[in-house]
Amino acid sequence: ILKQVNIRGLIEEQINRFDLDYIERLIFEIANKELKLIMLLGFILGGIIGFFQGLIAIFV
């Protein structure tokens, strides 16, 4: 059955049907969401590390 159905060709055909602007918007949307999470995590970790670094500098 798999030899009769060209899955690779079907997927390629479906992808080629997409509008380039739609794909670009979709990628930017996903990347933006992920980057916001990475920036938030960096902000939190940076704040915690900076706080403890300040405490160490005061007491050393």
PyMOL Python script that loads the backbone (N, CA, C, O; Angstrom):
from pymol import cmd

cmd.read_pdbstr("""\
ATOM      1  N   ILE A   1       0.836  -1.200   0.000  1.00  0.00           N
ATOM      2  CA  ILE A   1       0.000   0.000   0.000  1.00  0.00           C
ATOM      3  C   ILE A   1       0.875   1.255   0.000  1.00  0.00           C
ATOM      4  O   ILE A   1       0.577   2.222  -0.701  1.00  0.00           O
ATOM      5  N   LEU A   2       1.962   1.238   0.793  1.00  0.00           N
ATOM      6  CA  LEU A   2       2.825   2.416   0.877  1.00  0.00           C
ATOM      7  C   LEU A   2       3.488   2.734  -0.457  1.00  0.00           C
ATOM      8  O   LEU A   2       3.726   3.901  -0.769  1.00  0.00           O
ATOM      9  N   LYS A   3       3.786   1.707  -1.245  1.00  0.00           N
ATOM     10  CA  LYS A   3       4.407   1.952  -2.544  1.00  0.00           C
ATOM     11  C   LYS A   3       3.417   2.593  -3.504  1.00  0.00           C
ATOM     12  O   LYS A   3       3.805   3.365  -4.380  1.00  0.00           O
ATOM     13  N   GLN A   4       2.142   2.273  -3.339  1.00  0.00           N
ATOM     14  CA  GLN A   4       1.122   2.828  -4.224  1.00  0.00           C
ATOM     15  C   GLN A   4       0.821   4.282  -3.885  1.00  0.00           C
ATOM     16  O   GLN A   4       0.552   5.092  -4.772  1.00  0.00           O
ATOM     17  N   VAL A   5       0.868   4.605  -2.605  1.00  0.00           N
ATOM     18  CA  VAL A   5       0.578   5.971  -2.168  1.00  0.00           C
ATOM     19  C   VAL A   5       1.908   6.704  -1.997  1.00  0.00           C
ATOM     20  O   VAL A   5       2.728   6.330  -1.158  1.00  0.00           O
ATOM     21  N   ASN A   6       2.106   7.717  -2.774  1.00  0.00           N
ATOM     22  CA  ASN A   6       3.341   8.496  -2.722  1.00  0.00           C
ATOM     23  C   ASN A   6       3.200   9.556  -1.628  1.00  0.00           C
ATOM     24  O   ASN A   6       2.822  10.697  -1.895  1.00  0.00           O
ATOM     25  N   ILE A   7       3.511   9.157  -0.393  1.00  0.00           N
ATOM     26  CA  ILE A   7       3.332  10.054   0.757  1.00  0.00           C
ATOM     27  C   ILE A   7       4.228  11.284   0.624  1.00  0.00           C
ATOM     28  O   ILE A   7       3.803  12.410   0.882  1.00  0.00           O
ATOM     29  N   ARG A   8       5.463  11.050   0.221  1.00  0.00           N
ATOM     30  CA  ARG A   8       6.391  12.179   0.083  1.00  0.00           C
ATOM     31  C   ARG A   8       5.859  13.194  -0.933  1.00  0.00           C
ATOM     32  O   ARG A   8       5.904  14.402  -0.703  1.00  0.00           O
ATOM     33  N   GLY A   9       5.363  12.688  -2.042  1.00  0.00           N
ATOM     34  CA  GLY A   9       4.821  13.567  -3.071  1.00  0.00           C
ATOM     35  C   GLY A   9       3.590  14.311  -2.602  1.00  0.00           C
ATOM     36  O   GLY A   9       3.409  15.486  -2.920  1.00  0.00           O
ATOM     37  N   LEU A  10       2.728  13.620  -1.835  1.00  0.00           N
ATOM     38  CA  LEU A  10       1.519  14.263  -1.312  1.00  0.00           C
ATOM     39  C   LEU A  10       1.864  15.390  -0.344  1.00  0.00           C
ATOM     40  O   LEU A  10       1.278  16.471  -0.401  1.00  0.00           O
ATOM     41  N   ILE A  11       2.820  15.128   0.545  1.00  0.00           N
ATOM     42  CA  ILE A  11       3.223  16.149   1.519  1.00  0.00           C
ATOM     43  C   ILE A  11       3.859  17.337   0.807  1.00  0.00           C
ATOM     44  O   ILE A  11       3.580  18.493   1.126  1.00  0.00           O
ATOM     45  N   GLU A  12       4.719  17.035  -0.164  1.00  0.00           N
ATOM     46  CA  GLU A  12       5.370  18.107  -0.916  1.00  0.00           C
ATOM     47  C   GLU A  12       4.337  18.955  -1.660  1.00  0.00           C
ATOM     48  O   GLU A  12       4.455  20.179  -1.723  1.00  0.00           O
ATOM     49  N   GLU A  13       3.346  18.303  -2.209  1.00  0.00           N
ATOM     50  CA  GLU A  13       2.287  19.016  -2.931  1.00  0.00           C
ATOM     51  C   GLU A  13       1.485  19.916  -1.994  1.00  0.00           C
ATOM     52  O   GLU A  13       1.154  21.049  -2.342  1.00  0.00           O
ATOM     53  N   GLN A  14       1.174  19.400  -0.797  1.00  0.00           N
ATOM     54  CA  GLN A  14       0.423  20.192   0.186  1.00  0.00           C
ATOM     55  C   GLN A  14       1.222  21.418   0.630  1.00  0.00           C
ATOM     56  O   GLN A  14       0.672  22.513   0.752  1.00  0.00           O
ATOM     57  N   ILE A  15       2.514  21.228   0.869  1.00  0.00           N
ATOM     58  CA  ILE A  15       3.360  22.343   1.303  1.00  0.00           C
ATOM     59  C   ILE A  15       3.480  23.388   0.200  1.00  0.00           C
ATOM     60  O   ILE A  15       3.453  24.589   0.471  1.00  0.00           O
ATOM     61  N   ASN A  16       3.610  22.937  -1.027  1.00  0.00           N
ATOM     62  CA  ASN A  16       3.733  23.874  -2.144  1.00  0.00           C
ATOM     63  C   ASN A  16       2.456  24.668  -2.378  1.00  0.00           C
ATOM     64  O   ASN A  16       2.502  25.739  -2.982  1.00  0.00           O
ATOM     65  N   ARG A  17       1.328  24.168  -1.914  1.00  0.00           N
ATOM     66  CA  ARG A  17       0.061  24.886  -2.068  1.00  0.00           C
ATOM     67  C   ARG A  17      -0.053  26.076  -1.115  1.00  0.00           C
ATOM     68  O   ARG A  17      -0.787  27.026  -1.386  1.00  0.00           O
ATOM     69  N   PHE A  18       0.682  26.018   0.008  1.00  0.00           N
ATOM     70  CA  PHE A  18       0.600  27.100   0.987  1.00  0.00           C
ATOM     71  C   PHE A  18       1.110  28.403   0.392  1.00  0.00           C
ATOM     72  O   PHE A  18       2.032  28.422  -0.423  1.00  0.00           O
ATOM     73  N   ASP A  19       0.491  29.477   0.818  1.00  0.00           N
ATOM     74  CA  ASP A  19       0.929  30.813   0.431  1.00  0.00           C
ATOM     75  C   ASP A  19       2.201  31.144   1.208  1.00  0.00           C
ATOM     76  O   ASP A  19       2.287  30.863   2.404  1.00  0.00           O
ATOM     77  N   LEU A  20       3.172  31.728   0.549  1.00  0.00           N
ATOM     78  CA  LEU A  20       4.451  32.032   1.179  1.00  0.00           C
ATOM     79  C   LEU A  20       4.285  33.003   2.349  1.00  0.00           C
ATOM     80  O   LEU A  20       4.964  32.866   3.366  1.00  0.00           O
ATOM     81  N   ASP A  21       3.398  33.970   2.215  1.00  0.00           N
ATOM     82  CA  ASP A  21       3.148  34.917   3.308  1.00  0.00           C
ATOM     83  C   ASP A  21       2.564  34.209   4.524  1.00  0.00           C
ATOM     84  O   ASP A  21       2.894  34.547   5.661  1.00  0.00           O
ATOM     85  N   TYR A  22       1.691  33.222   4.284  1.00  0.00           N
ATOM     86  CA  TYR A  22       1.080  32.469   5.382  1.00  0.00           C
ATOM     87  C   TYR A  22       2.145  31.684   6.142  1.00  0.00           C
ATOM     88  O   TYR A  22       2.154  31.681   7.373  1.00  0.00           O
ATOM     89  N   ILE A  23       3.036  31.023   5.419  1.00  0.00           N
ATOM     90  CA  ILE A  23       4.094  30.243   6.063  1.00  0.00           C
ATOM     91  C   ILE A  23       5.022  31.162   6.853  1.00  0.00           C
ATOM     92  O   ILE A  23       5.416  30.838   7.973  1.00  0.00           O
ATOM     93  N   GLU A  24       5.370  32.304   6.270  1.00  0.00           N
ATOM     94  CA  GLU A  24       6.249  33.257   6.947  1.00  0.00           C
ATOM     95  C   GLU A  24       5.606  33.769   8.234  1.00  0.00           C
ATOM     96  O   GLU A  24       6.265  33.854   9.271  1.00  0.00           O
ATOM     97  N   ARG A  25       4.324  34.110   8.166  1.00  0.00           N
ATOM     98  CA  ARG A  25       3.595  34.588   9.342  1.00  0.00           C
ATOM     99  C   ARG A  25       3.545  33.508  10.423  1.00  0.00           C
ATOM    100  O   ARG A  25       3.710  33.797  11.608  1.00  0.00           O
ATOM    101  N   LEU A  26       3.317  32.266  10.005  1.00  0.00           N
ATOM    102  CA  LEU A  26       3.240  31.149  10.937  1.00  0.00           C
ATOM    103  C   LEU A  26       4.571  30.943  11.654  1.00  0.00           C
ATOM    104  O   LEU A  26       4.598  30.740  12.868  1.00  0.00           O
ATOM    105  N   ILE A  27       5.664  30.993  10.916  1.00  0.00           N
ATOM    106  CA  ILE A  27       6.991  30.806  11.509  1.00  0.00           C
ATOM    107  C   ILE A  27       7.318  31.941  12.475  1.00  0.00           C
ATOM    108  O   ILE A  27       7.831  31.694  13.566  1.00  0.00           O
ATOM    109  N   PHE A  28       7.025  33.184  12.085  1.00  0.00           N
ATOM    110  CA  PHE A  28       7.287  34.321  12.977  1.00  0.00           C
ATOM    111  C   PHE A  28       6.436  34.247  14.240  1.00  0.00           C
ATOM    112  O   PHE A  28       6.902  34.601  15.323  1.00  0.00           O
ATOM    113  N   GLU A  29       5.197  33.789  14.109  1.00  0.00           N
ATOM    114  CA  GLU A  29       4.308  33.662  15.259  1.00  0.00           C
ATOM    115  C   GLU A  29       4.866  32.662  16.261  1.00  0.00           C
ATOM    116  O   GLU A  29       4.913  32.936  17.460  1.00  0.00           O
ATOM    117  N   ILE A  30       5.287  31.509  15.770  1.00  0.00           N
ATOM    118  CA  ILE A  30       5.832  30.467  16.644  1.00  0.00           C
ATOM    119  C   ILE A  30       7.144  30.933  17.266  1.00  0.00           C
ATOM    120  O   ILE A  30       7.351  30.768  18.469  1.00  0.00           O
ATOM    121  N   ALA A  31       8.028  31.510  16.462  1.00  0.00           N
ATOM    122  CA  ALA A  31       9.321  31.967  16.966  1.00  0.00           C
ATOM    123  C   ALA A  31       9.142  33.070  18.004  1.00  0.00           C
ATOM    124  O   ALA A  31       9.852  33.093  19.009  1.00  0.00           O
ATOM    125  N   ASN A  32       8.206  33.977  17.771  1.00  0.00           N
ATOM    126  CA  ASN A  32       7.962  35.076  18.700  1.00  0.00           C
ATOM    127  C   ASN A  32       7.518  34.548  20.058  1.00  0.00           C
ATOM    128  O   ASN A  32       7.975  35.020  21.099  1.00  0.00           O
ATOM    129  N   LYS A  33       6.621  33.564  20.037  1.00  0.00           N
ATOM    130  CA  LYS A  33       6.133  32.986  21.288  1.00  0.00           C
ATOM    131  C   LYS A  33       7.268  32.308  22.048  1.00  0.00           C
ATOM    132  O   LYS A  33       7.393  32.475  23.261  1.00  0.00           O
ATOM    133  N   GLU A  34       8.090  31.548  21.342  1.00  0.00           N
ATOM    134  CA  GLU A  34       9.196  30.843  21.988  1.00  0.00           C
ATOM    135  C   GLU A  34      10.252  31.828  22.498  1.00  0.00           C
ATOM    136  O   GLU A  34      10.800  31.634  23.583  1.00  0.00           O
ATOM    137  N   LEU A  35      10.541  32.867  21.738  1.00  0.00           N
ATOM    138  CA  LEU A  35      11.543  33.841  22.161  1.00  0.00           C
ATOM    139  C   LEU A  35      11.086  34.623  23.385  1.00  0.00           C
ATOM    140  O   LEU A  35      11.906  34.980  24.231  1.00  0.00           O
ATOM    141  N   LYS A  36       9.793  34.892  23.489  1.00  0.00           N
ATOM    142  CA  LYS A  36       9.279  35.572  24.681  1.00  0.00           C
ATOM    143  C   LYS A  36       9.521  34.724  25.918  1.00  0.00           C
ATOM    144  O   LYS A  36       9.897  35.246  26.967  1.00  0.00           O
ATOM    145  N   LEU A  37       9.308  33.416  25.800  1.00  0.00           N
ATOM    146  CA  LEU A  37       9.527  32.519  26.926  1.00  0.00           C
ATOM    147  C   LEU A  37      11.006  32.476  27.302  1.00  0.00           C
ATOM    148  O   LEU A  37      11.346  32.481  28.485  1.00  0.00           O
ATOM    149  N   ILE A  38      11.881  32.433  26.307  1.00  0.00           N
ATOM    150  CA  ILE A  38      13.323  32.417  26.564  1.00  0.00           C
ATOM    151  C   ILE A  38      13.757  33.724  27.228  1.00  0.00           C
ATOM    152  O   ILE A  38      14.568  33.708  28.154  1.00  0.00           O
ATOM    153  N   MET A  39      13.225  34.849  26.762  1.00  0.00           N
ATOM    154  CA  MET A  39      13.572  36.143  27.360  1.00  0.00           C
ATOM    155  C   MET A  39      13.078  36.235  28.800  1.00  0.00           C
ATOM    156  O   MET A  39      13.781  36.766  29.660  1.00  0.00           O
ATOM    157  N   LEU A  40      11.888  35.728  29.070  1.00  0.00           N
ATOM    158  CA  LEU A  40      11.352  35.743  30.429  1.00  0.00           C
ATOM    159  C   LEU A  40      12.215  34.902  31.355  1.00  0.00           C
ATOM    160  O   LEU A  40      12.521  35.315  32.474  1.00  0.00           O
ATOM    161  N   LEU A  41      12.605  33.727  30.889  1.00  0.00           N
ATOM    162  CA  LEU A  41      13.457  32.861  31.693  1.00  0.00           C
ATOM    163  C   LEU A  41      14.811  33.520  31.952  1.00  0.00           C
ATOM    164  O   LEU A  41      15.343  33.430  33.058  1.00  0.00           O
ATOM    165  N   GLY A  42      15.367  34.177  30.945  1.00  0.00           N
ATOM    166  CA  GLY A  42      16.631  34.888  31.114  1.00  0.00           C
ATOM    167  C   GLY A  42      16.508  36.033  32.103  1.00  0.00           C
ATOM    168  O   GLY A  42      17.416  36.275  32.898  1.00  0.00           O
ATOM    169  N   PHE A  43      15.380  36.741  32.055  1.00  0.00           N
ATOM    170  CA  PHE A  43      15.130  37.839  32.987  1.00  0.00           C
ATOM    171  C   PHE A  43      15.081  37.324  34.424  1.00  0.00           C
ATOM    172  O   PHE A  43      15.686  37.909  35.321  1.00  0.00           O
ATOM    173  N   ILE A  44      14.363  36.234  34.632  1.00  0.00           N
ATOM    174  CA  ILE A  44      14.220  35.666  35.977  1.00  0.00           C
ATOM    175  C   ILE A  44      15.560  35.149  36.488  1.00  0.00           C
ATOM    176  O   ILE A  44      15.963  35.459  37.609  1.00  0.00           O
ATOM    177  N   LEU A  45      16.252  34.359  35.662  1.00  0.00           N
ATOM    178  CA  LEU A  45      17.542  33.818  36.092  1.00  0.00           C
ATOM    179  C   LEU A  45      18.561  34.927  36.324  1.00  0.00           C
ATOM    180  O   LEU A  45      19.320  34.875  37.292  1.00  0.00           O
ATOM    181  N   GLY A  46      18.588  35.924  35.451  1.00  0.00           N
ATOM    182  CA  GLY A  46      19.508  37.047  35.616  1.00  0.00           C
ATOM    183  C   GLY A  46      19.238  37.816  36.898  1.00  0.00           C
ATOM    184  O   GLY A  46      20.170  38.232  37.586  1.00  0.00           O
ATOM    185  N   GLY A  47      17.973  38.003  37.219  1.00  0.00           N
ATOM    186  CA  GLY A  47      17.614  38.698  38.452  1.00  0.00           C
ATOM    187  C   GLY A  47      18.040  37.930  39.686  1.00  0.00           C
ATOM    188  O   GLY A  47      18.576  38.506  40.633  1.00  0.00           O
ATOM    189  N   ILE A  48      17.802  36.631  39.673  1.00  0.00           N
ATOM    190  CA  ILE A  48      18.180  35.795  40.823  1.00  0.00           C
ATOM    191  C   ILE A  48      19.696  35.777  40.993  1.00  0.00           C
ATOM    192  O   ILE A  48      20.204  35.960  42.099  1.00  0.00           O
ATOM    193  N   ILE A  49      20.409  35.558  39.904  1.00  0.00           N
ATOM    194  CA  ILE A  49      21.876  35.513  39.975  1.00  0.00           C
ATOM    195  C   ILE A  49      22.436  36.869  40.397  1.00  0.00           C
ATOM    196  O   ILE A  49      23.355  36.932  41.214  1.00  0.00           O
ATOM    197  N   GLY A  50      21.893  37.948  39.851  1.00  0.00           N
ATOM    198  CA  GLY A  50      22.347  39.286  40.223  1.00  0.00           C
ATOM    199  C   GLY A  50      22.096  39.592  41.689  1.00  0.00           C
ATOM    200  O   GLY A  50      22.921  40.224  42.347  1.00  0.00           O
ATOM    201  N   PHE A  51      20.957  39.144  42.200  1.00  0.00           N
ATOM    202  CA  PHE A  51      20.625  39.357  43.609  1.00  0.00           C
ATOM    203  C   PHE A  51      21.648  38.673  44.509  1.00  0.00           C
ATOM    204  O   PHE A  51      22.184  39.290  45.430  1.00  0.00           O
ATOM    205  N   PHE A  52      21.916  37.401  44.240  1.00  0.00           N
ATOM    206  CA  PHE A  52      22.873  36.670  45.071  1.00  0.00           C
ATOM    207  C   PHE A  52      24.295  37.192  44.888  1.00  0.00           C
ATOM    208  O   PHE A  52      25.085  37.187  45.833  1.00  0.00           O
ATOM    209  N   GLN A  53      24.618  37.631  43.701  1.00  0.00           N
ATOM    210  CA  GLN A  53      25.937  38.207  43.461  1.00  0.00           C
ATOM    211  C   GLN A  53      26.098  39.505  44.264  1.00  0.00           C
ATOM    212  O   GLN A  53      27.173  39.777  44.799  1.00  0.00           O
ATOM    213  N   GLY A  54      25.042  40.290  44.342  1.00  0.00           N
ATOM    214  CA  GLY A  54      25.072  41.511  45.147  1.00  0.00           C
ATOM    215  C   GLY A  54      25.240  41.207  46.621  1.00  0.00           C
ATOM    216  O   GLY A  54      26.005  41.877  47.316  1.00  0.00           O
ATOM    217  N   LEU A  55      24.522  40.191  47.104  1.00  0.00           N
ATOM    218  CA  LEU A  55      24.670  39.795  48.511  1.00  0.00           C
ATOM    219  C   LEU A  55      26.088  39.336  48.812  1.00  0.00           C
ATOM    220  O   LEU A  55      26.652  39.683  49.850  1.00  0.00           O
ATOM    221  N   ILE A  56      26.656  38.564  47.915  1.00  0.00           N
ATOM    222  CA  ILE A  56      28.028  38.088  48.117  1.00  0.00           C
ATOM    223  C   ILE A  56      28.999  39.267  48.125  1.00  0.00           C
ATOM    224  O   ILE A  56      29.932  39.292  48.928  1.00  0.00           O
ATOM    225  N   ALA A  57      28.792  40.234  47.247  1.00  0.00           N
ATOM    226  CA  ALA A  57      29.688  41.395  47.180  1.00  0.00           C
ATOM    227  C   ALA A  57      29.601  42.229  48.451  1.00  0.00           C
ATOM    228  O   ALA A  57      30.600  42.805  48.884  1.00  0.00           O
ATOM    229  N   ILE A  58      28.419  42.298  49.051  1.00  0.00           N
ATOM    230  CA  ILE A  58      28.252  43.083  50.276  1.00  0.00           C
ATOM    231  C   ILE A  58      28.969  42.424  51.450  1.00  0.00           C
ATOM    232  O   ILE A  58      29.604  43.107  52.253  1.00  0.00           O
ATOM    233  N   PHE A  59      28.870  41.110  51.552  1.00  0.00           N
ATOM    234  CA  PHE A  59      29.393  40.406  52.723  1.00  0.00           C
ATOM    235  C   PHE A  59      30.822  39.902  52.559  1.00  0.00           C
ATOM    236  O   PHE A  59      31.367  39.298  53.483  1.00  0.00           O
ATOM    237  N   VAL A  60      31.430  40.134  51.419  1.00  0.00           N
ATOM    238  CA  VAL A  60      32.810  39.653  51.237  1.00  0.00           C
ATOM    239  C   VAL A  60      33.781  40.801  51.265  1.00  0.00           C
ATOM    240  O   VAL A  60      34.987  40.594  51.129  1.00  0.00           O
TER     241      VAL A  60
END
""", "prot")
cmd.dss("prot")
cmd.show_as("cartoon", "prot")
cmd.util.cbc("prot")
cmd.orient("prot")
